[in-house]
Amino acid sequence: MRRFVLANATRRFFSKGIVSLSFIVLAVGIGSAGQSWAASDSMVDPAWKDYTQVSGVSGNLNSIGSDTLNNLMTLWAEGFRKEYLNVKIQIEGKGSSTAPPALIEGTAQLGPMSRQMKAKEMDKFEAKFGYKATTFPVAVDALAVYVNKDNPVQCMSMEEVDAAFSKTRRRGHSVNIDTWGKAGLDGNWKDTRVSLYGRNSASGTYGFFKKKVLKKGDYKDEVKEQPGSASVVQGVTEDRGGLGYSGIGYRTSGVRAIRLSAKSGDGCFDPTFANASAGKYPLARFLYLYVNKAPGKPLPPLVAEFLKYVYSKAGQHIVIKDGYFPLPQTLIMKKLGEM
């Protein structure tokens, strides 16, 4: 009975497109020890299945889209090609906004995105094909707010992060945070300028941060827009006063991902698997692959097998290896059933 209820919870949360990942706690299966997968110390779901190689898989696969997913796509492609030597995979990661046009024009079969398609993007796809693009969540990201490794700040509220990055301050913080003293630091840090690093407008991460943190407000003109996630982290690494946002998979020893609180006065939470799974970390999100799938018809074999590899034990271990968070088998089984 419990598994039935949990599976229904997964469908309900996912169908509504809710970004909060508290549903993962509801969706996971129960292990032999009676503990939920998400509540355990390990990110590994014992219910994951091995990938089973099939015959007749060959051809070319093109992926165009998210920079956040670029490393993951490369690692998945390397693993998949070990299974199928006759498959060639090309990956281009310049931003989520490049995925919908590539799918529409047929220049890519896979459209990785770090956000959901916008309504106007989906409308253009539907106008071309007569049906909507199909989305597959493939991993979980705790979008991190990074500071230089030497910066002692421990926590920032969403209001403070908004006040640092936005000139409109729609979260209502009373002051513009342009120095680290206004974020609570003293001593040599008090008058140190906050130096901002972010993504460019082609990025899904840029759009996600604008919507979830800035409440669709305006970025400050002084935000240094970077072409990739790694560039944001590198900028903060080299800038003592740096503050930037990027996927948790791009964390390095030169930066520190600070704890965040959903609002002033609430508890502060690190961008960890446990906190993302419990819905405590406020910037957890799905990472997606979009594909062109006609209603009532199966996916092309090459695309279907690649997705099955992503959803396999090997594919989800790659998610962990790259610094992101994997999916529970309950959700994986639901999405496999939609192929």
HELIX and SHEET records of a PDB file:
HELIX    1   1 ARG A    2  SER A   15  1                                  14    
HELIX    2   2 PHE A   23  ALA A   27  1                                   5    
HELIX    3   3 ASN A   70  GLU A   83  1                                  14    
HELIX    4   4 SER A   96  THR A   98  5                                   3    
HELIX    5   5 ALA A   99  GLU A  105  1                                   7    
HELIX    6   6 ALA A  119  PHE A  129  1                                  11    
HELIX    7   7 MET A  158  PHE A  165  1                                   8    
HELIX    8   8 TRP A  180  ALA A  183  5                                   4    
HELIX    9   9 GLY A  187  TRP A  189  5                                   3    
HELIX   10  10 GLY A  204  LYS A  212  1                                   9    
HELIX   11  11 SER A  229  THR A  237  1                                   9    
HELIX   12  12 ILE A  248  TYR A  250  5                                   3    
HELIX   13  13 PHE A  273  SER A  277  1                                   5    
HELIX   14  14 PRO A  301  VAL A  310  1                                  10    
HELIX   15  15 LYS A  313  LYS A  321  1                                   9    
HELIX   16  16 GLN A  329  LEU A  336  1                                   8    
SHEET    1   A 2 GLY A  59  GLY A  65  0                                        
SHEET    2   A 2 VAL A  87  GLY A  93  1                                        
SHEET    1   B 3 GLY A 111  MET A 113  0                                        
SHEET    2   B 3 ALA A 284  VAL A 291 -1                                        
SHEET    3   B 3 THR A 134  ALA A 142 -1                                        
SHEET    1   C 5 LYS A 224  GLN A 226  0                                        
SHEET    2   C 5 SER A 195  ARG A 199  1                                        
SHEET    3   C 5 GLY A 242  SER A 246  1                                        
SHEET    4   C 5 ALA A 144  ASN A 148 -1                                        
SHEET    5   C 5 VAL A 255  ALA A 257 -1                                        
SHEET    1   D 2 CYS A 155  SER A 157  0                                        
SHEET    2   D 2 ARG A 259  SER A 261  1                                        
END                                                                             
